[in-house]
Amino acid sequence: MINGYDLVAVWREYRKLDSGQVTVDINIGDFRGYVAGVCDVCNCWLFTTPEGTTQGQVCAVVGLWLEKTPQRWHEPAMPLVIQALQEAFPYRRNKRRGIWRTVLIFEGNAVVRTLVNVASRVVYLFHRKDR
């Protein structure tokens, strides 16, 4: 499992590349990919990035937060990324429209549709079996 030490190591290599310095680590994309993955999964659930926020901005937020909190580098990386993004981009409920997602779950031969309300951060489960 990746931890804060691992994430900081690839953050430092990412910064070298971003500033135009030569880097030797072939895994520099790991930082951007990891942070982007966590952001894609948790955005609108645990925090809300403003429209137009770039991956570079999100990476900078996480990297700078990691530099300020070395006492937490021993922890797993995912909660660290989430904490950094929650502090920078607090969760904001979208009051203009509800965000509903349909999740398909397969149970044997039947498909169960589960309706999830993302906007309220509460999961409402409505099951309807289709045959």
Secondary structure, 3 states (H helix, E strand, C coil): CCEHHHHHHHHHHHHHHHCCCCCCCCCCHHHHHHHHHHHHHHECCCECCCCCCCHHHHHHHHHHHHHHCHHHCCCEHHHHHHHHHHHHCCCCCCCCCCCEEEEEEEECCEEEEEEEECCCCECCCCCEEEC
